[in-house]
Amino acid sequence: MPRSCSCSRSRSRSRLTVALVLLCFVGPLSTDMYLPAFPRMAEELRTDASGVQLTLTSFLAGMTAGHLVFGPLSDRYGRRGPLLAGAAVCAAATALCAVAPGPGPLIALRFVAGFSGAAGVVIGRAVVTDVAEGAAAARLFGILMTLSGTAPVLAPLAGGAVIGAAGWRGVFWVLAGVALLVVAAVAVAVPESLPPSRRRTGSGGELLRTVREVAGDGVYAGYTLAYAFAFGTLFCYIAGSPFLLQNVLGLSVGVSSVTFAGGAVCTALAGAVSARLVGRIAPEPLLRTGVRTVLAGTVSLLAAAVAEVLTVAGCLVSMAVVCAGLGLVLTNATSLALARVPAAAGTGSALLGTAQSALGAVVAPLAGLGGADTAVPLFTVMTACGAGAVGAARWAGRVR
């Protein structure tokens, strides 16, 4: 009998993990799959490049706003209801994107899809905090990052195949199907993880007080800033990689794509290593190792760029170091931050995601200030973000 119960719990946890991975896939697939279709979309919708790019901007803006709404809502009303509602609305909005008659409706629908899709990201992290703690939570976050880390690698390839077969509208039909699959996975595999006795009650003023309490916790703020600065390093590289790899290093478009995918693989592998180590090593030392690794990699890149000795091999090795460090930081900083606010994990997850998006939006344009033919500004901003992550992790450790 005990063995039967144990097997049942194991199957339930496996189903939950699969559902959470699908939730993590929605964002990367929704942003990366249709990028190769931008020229076709501009022609068919009779708009320019900026008009098509606004569909991506509106999706990311919706995701940011959705974080701030669904996080506190899930603390008050539970995880399952808001999660199902968000996934269902995301599926409907994405399907409507496939039949949008012009750029205006498409931009509006993409905002709705991003807003509702944020429920999966923010509530998914909160569910992990509800069902696991300490090393177990860090391990689960590591598993999720490892599996979901394949999305940025596969999404452009899958998008290209779908666009070739069914056009850009076919991409949104596929994304709508993925969103429906998420709805089914949540309905079957994600139980209500926040019992009524642990939910936040009260008026809107009480929700605002909860936000202030979470943001005012020094340890939570430190770990959240470490996560946000580390993500800022990654976002800078994402924004600047086409110019770095093609203009500065002289790689072809195809080789640049493979190189970029290699960085995502390094980050995912580091997340897998973290998931294996966290049972023997506490999350805090892994986080400290991660932020120092990120900083060391960015400093080496900046030094090579300033000295004008940057080579393809040296750049790729240093970026592999940075990406490996990110794999340690993003998993363990998330676990440590949300473990600090278990009574308001939804709000904590919302603020974590908002800080990530806000800092990424601020630092990405700075990376290109020096023009397309130099890597010094890019590596300067990346190093500053790495130093910020180190400082924030140290601050959290001291306050703790």
C-alpha positions in Angstrom: 0.0 0.0 0.0 2.7 2.6 0.8 4.5 1.7 -2.4 1.2 2.2 -4.3 0.7 5.6 -2.7 4.3 6.6 -3.5 3.9 5.6 -7.1 0.7 7.6 -7.3 2.4 10.7 -5.9 5.3 10.2 -8.3 2.9 10.1 -11.3 1.1 13.1 -10.1 4.3 15.1 -9.7 5.4 14.0 -13.2 2.2 15.2 -14.7 2.4 18.4 -12.8 6.0 18.9 -14.1 4.9 18.3 -17.7 2.1 20.8 -17.3 4.4 23.4 -15.8 6.9 22.9 -18.7 4.1 23.6 -21.2 3.3 26.8 -19.3 6.9 27.8 -19.7 6.8 27.2 -23.4 4.0 29.6 -24.2 6.1 32.8 -23.9 9.1 31.7 -26.0 7.0 30.1 -28.7 4.7 33.2 -28.9 7.6 35.5 -29.4 10.1 33.5 -31.4 8.0 31.3 -33.8 6.7 34.1 -36.0 9.8 36.3 -36.2 10.9 34.8 -39.6 7.5 35.9 -41.0 7.9 39.6 -40.3 8.6 40.6 -43.9 5.6 38.6 -45.2 3.3 40.0 -42.5 4.3 43.6 -43.4 3.5 42.9 -47.1 0.2 41.2 -46.5 -1.0 43.5 -43.8 0.1 46.6 -45.8 2.2 48.0 -43.0 5.9 48.7 -42.5 8.5 46.9 -40.3 7.7 49.0 -37.2 4.0 48.2 -37.5 4.8 44.4 -37.5 7.3 44.9 -34.6 4.6 46.5 -32.6 2.8 43.1 -32.5 5.8 41.8 -30.5 6.0 44.9 -28.3 2.3 44.7 -27.5 2.6 41.0 -26.5 5.5 41.8 -24.1 3.7 44.8 -22.7 0.7 42.5 -22.1 2.9 39.9 -20.4 4.3 42.6 -18.0 0.8 43.9 -17.1 -0.5 40.4 -16.7 2.2 39.6 -14.2 1.0 42.4 -11.9 -2.6 41.3 -12.1 -2.5 37.5 -12.1 0.1 37.2 -9.3 -2.0 39.0 -6.6 -5.2 37.4 -7.9 -3.8 33.9 -7.5 -2.8 34.8 -3.9 -6.4 35.8 -3.2 -8.5 33.3 -5.2 -6.2 30.3 -5.6 -4.0 29.1 -8.4 -6.2 26.8 -10.5 -9.1 29.2 -11.4 -7.0 32.2 -12.6 -4.6 29.8 -14.4 -7.4 28.1 -16.3 -9.0 31.4 -17.2 -5.8 32.9 -18.4 -4.9 29.9 -20.5 -8.4 29.8 -22.1 -8.4 33.5 -23.0 -4.8 33.2 -24.4 -6.0 30.3 -26.7 -9.0 32.3 -27.9 -7.0 35.5 -28.5 -4.2 33.6 -30.3 -6.8 32.0 -32.6 -8.2 35.4 -33.4 -4.7 36.6 -34.3 -4.7 34.0 -37.1 -7.7 35.8 -38.7 -6.8 39.4 -37.9 -7.7 41.6 -40.8 -5.1 44.3 -40.2 -2.2 45.4 -38.0 -4.4 47.3 -35.6 -6.5 44.4 -34.5 -3.5 42.1 -34.5 -1.6 44.4 -32.1 -4.6 44.6 -29.8 -5.1 40.8 -29.8 -1.4 40.2 -29.2 -1.7 42.4 -26.1 -4.6 40.3 -24.9 -2.7 37.1 -25.6 0.3 38.4 -23.7 -1.8 39.6 -20.8 -3.6 36.3 -20.4 -0.6 34.2 -21.2 1.3 35.8 -18.2 -1.0 33.7 -15.9 0.9 30.6 -16.9 4.3 32.1 -16.2 3.6 33.9 -12.9 1.2 31.3 -11.4 3.4 28.4 -12.6 6.3 29.7 -10.4 3.9 30.2 -7.5 2.7 26.6 -7.8 6.3 25.3 -7.5 6.6 27.3 -4.3 3.3 25.9 -3.0 4.3 22.2 -3.6 8.0 22.3 -2.8 10.5 24.2 -0.7 14.3 24.5 -0.2 16.4 22.2 -2.3 13.3 20.4 -3.7 12.0 23.7 -5.1 15.4 24.6 -6.6 15.6 21.2 -8.2 12.1 21.6 -9.7 13.0 25.0 -11.1 16.1 23.6 -12.5 14.2 20.8 -14.3 11.7 23.3 -15.7 14.5 25.6 -17.0 16.3 22.7 -18.6 13.2 21.5 -20.5 11.8 24.9 -21.3 15.3 26.1 -22.4 14.8 24.1 -25.6 12.0 26.4 -26.6 14.2 29.3 -27.8 16.2 26.8 -29.9 13.3 25.0 -31.4 10.8 27.9 -31.9 12.5 29.7 -34.9 13.1 26.3 -36.6 9.5 25.2 -36.1 8.3 28.6 -37.1 10.2 28.5 -40.4 8.7 25.1 -41.2 5.2 26.2 -40.4 5.5 29.5 -42.3 6.8 27.6 -45.4 3.8 25.3 -45.3 0.9 27.5 -44.0 2.1 31.1 -44.0 2.3 33.4 -41.0 -1.3 32.8 -40.0 -0.5 29.1 -39.7 1.9 30.0 -36.9 -0.9 31.5 -34.8 -3.1 28.5 -35.4 -0.3 26.3 -34.1 0.2 28.6 -31.1 -3.6 28.5 -30.4 -3.3 24.7 -30.5 -0.5 24.8 -28.0 -2.5 27.1 -25.7 -5.5 24.6 -25.9 -3.1 21.9 -25.0 -2.0 24.0 -22.0 -5.7 24.4 -20.9 -6.1 20.6 -21.0 -2.8 20.0 -19.1 -3.8 22.4 -16.4 -7.3 20.9 -16.1 -5.9 17.4 -15.8 -2.6 17.7 -14.0 -2.5 21.0 -12.0 -4.5 20.7 -8.7 -5.3 23.6 -6.5 -2.1 24.1 -4.6 -3.2 27.0 -2.4 -5.8 26.0 0.1 -8.3 28.6 1.3 -6.7 28.8 4.7 -3.5 30.2 3.1 -5.1 32.7 0.7 -4.9 36.5 1.1 -8.2 38.1 1.8 -9.3 41.7 1.9 -9.9 44.7 -0.4 -7.7 46.2 -3.1 -5.9 48.1 -0.4 -4.9 44.8 1.2 -3.5 43.6 -2.1 -1.4 46.8 -2.3 -0.2 46.3 1.2 0.8 42.7 0.2 2.8 44.1 -2.7 4.6 46.6 -0.4 5.3 43.8 2.2 6.9 41.6 -0.5 8.9 44.3 -2.2 10.0 45.6 1.2 11.6 42.3 2.3 15.3 42.9 1.9 16.2 39.3 1.3 13.5 38.8 -1.3 14.5 42.1 -3.0 18.1 41.0 -3.1 17.5 37.7 -4.8 15.0 39.2 -7.2 17.5 41.9 -8.2 20.1 39.2 -8.7 17.7 37.4 -11.0 16.8 40.6 -12.8 20.4 41.7 -13.4 21.3 38.2 -14.6 18.4 38.3 -17.0 19.5 41.8 -18.1 22.9 40.3 -19.1 21.0 37.7 -21.2 18.6 40.2 -22.7 21.6 42.4 -23.8 23.1 39.5 -25.5 19.9 38.5 -27.2 19.4 42.1 -28.5 23.0 42.6 -29.5 23.9 39.1 -30.8 23.0 39.7 -34.5 25.4 42.7 -34.7 28.1 41.0 -32.6 28.1 37.7 -34.4 27.6 39.1 -38.0 29.1 42.6 -38.0 31.9 42.3 -35.5 32.9 38.6 -35.8 31.9 38.3 -39.4 29.8 35.1 -39.1 27.2 34.2 -41.6 23.5 34.3 -40.8 23.3 30.5 -40.6 26.3 30.1 -38.4 25.1 33.0 -36.2 21.8 31.1 -35.6 23.6 27.9 -34.7 25.9 29.9 -32.4 23.0 31.6 -30.6 21.3 28.3 -30.2 24.5 27.0 -28.6 24.2 29.6 -25.9 20.7 28.5 -25.0 21.9 24.9 -24.8 24.7 26.0 -22.4 22.1 27.7 -20.1 19.8 24.8 -20.2 22.6 22.3 -19.4 23.7 24.5 -16.5 20.2 24.4 -15.2 20.2 20.6 -15.4 23.5 20.5 -13.5 22.1 22.8 -10.8 19.0 20.5 -10.5 21.4 17.6 -9.8 23.7 19.4 -7.4 21.1 21.2 -5.3 20.4 18.1 -3.2 24.0 18.1 -2.1 24.8 21.8 -2.3 22.5 24.5 -0.9 20.9 27.0 -3.4 22.8 30.0 -1.9 26.3 28.7 -2.8 25.1 27.8 -6.2 23.7 31.2 -6.7 27.0 32.9 -5.6 28.9 30.7 -8.0 26.6 31.5 -10.8 26.8 35.3 -10.4 30.6 35.2 -10.1 30.8 33.1 -13.2 28.6 35.5 -15.2 30.7 38.4 -14.1 34.0 36.7 -14.9 32.7 35.8 -18.4 31.5 39.4 -19.1 34.7 40.9 -17.8 36.8 38.7 -20.1 34.6 39.7 -23.1 34.9 43.4 -22.3 38.7 43.2 -21.8 39.1 41.5 -25.2 36.9 44.0 -26.9 38.6 47.1 -25.4 42.1 45.6 -26.3 40.8 44.8 -29.8 41.8 41.2 -29.5 38.3 39.7 -29.6 38.3 36.5 -31.6 35.5 34.1 -32.6 36.8 31.3 -30.4 37.5 33.5 -27.4 34.1 35.2 -27.7 32.3 31.8 -27.9 34.2 30.4 -24.9 33.5 33.4 -22.8 29.8 33.5 -23.8 29.6 29.8 -22.9 30.9 30.7 -19.4 28.3 33.5 -19.1 25.5 31.2 -20.2 26.6 28.5 -17.8 26.5 31.0 -15.0 23.1 32.2 -16.0 21.8 28.6 -15.7 22.9 28.5 -12.0 21.6 32.0 -11.3 18.1 32.0 -12.8 17.0 28.7 -11.2 18.4 29.3 -7.7 17.6 33.0 -7.5 14.0 32.2 -8.4 13.8 29.5 -5.7 15.4 31.6 -3.0 13.3 34.7 -3.7 9.9 32.9 -3.7 10.9 30.8 -0.7 11.2 34.0 1.2 7.5 34.9 0.6 5.6 31.6 0.7 2.4 33.3 2.0 2.4 35.6 -1.1 4.1 33.5 -3.7 1.9 34.8 -6.5 2.7 38.4 -5.7 6.4 37.5 -5.3 6.4 35.8 -8.7 4.7 38.8 -10.3 7.2 41.2 -9.0 10.0 38.9 -10.0 8.7 38.8 -13.6 8.1 42.6 -13.6 11.6 43.4 -12.5 13.0 41.0 -15.1 11.0 42.6 -17.9 11.6 46.2 -16.8 15.3 45.9 -16.4 15.6 44.0 -19.7 13.7 46.7 -21.5 16.0 49.4 -20.0 19.4 47.8 -20.7 18.8 46.3 -24.1 18.8 49.6 -26.0 22.0 50.7 -24.2 23.9 47.8 -25.7 23.7 49.4 -29.2 24.7 52.9 -28.4 28.1 52.6 -30.0 26.8 51.4 -33.4 26.7 48.1 -35.1 30.5 47.6 -35.6 31.7 47.6 -32.0 31.1 45.2 -29.1 32.4 47.5 -26.4 29.0 49.1 -25.4 27.4 45.6 -25.4 30.0 44.1 -23.2 30.1 47.1 -20.9 26.4 46.9 -20.2 26.6 43.1 -19.8 29.5 43.6 -17.3 27.5 46.2 -15.4 24.6 43.8 -15.1 26.9 41.0 -14.0 28.3 43.3 -11.3 24.8 44.2 -10.2 23.9 40.5 -9.9 26.9 39.9 -7.7 26.1 42.9 -5.5 22.5 41.9 -5.2 23.3 38.3 -4.2 25.8 39.6 -1.6 23.3 42.0 -0.2 20.6 39.3 0.1 23.1 37.0 1.9 24.1 39.7 4.4 20.5 40.7 5.2 19.6 37.0 5.5 
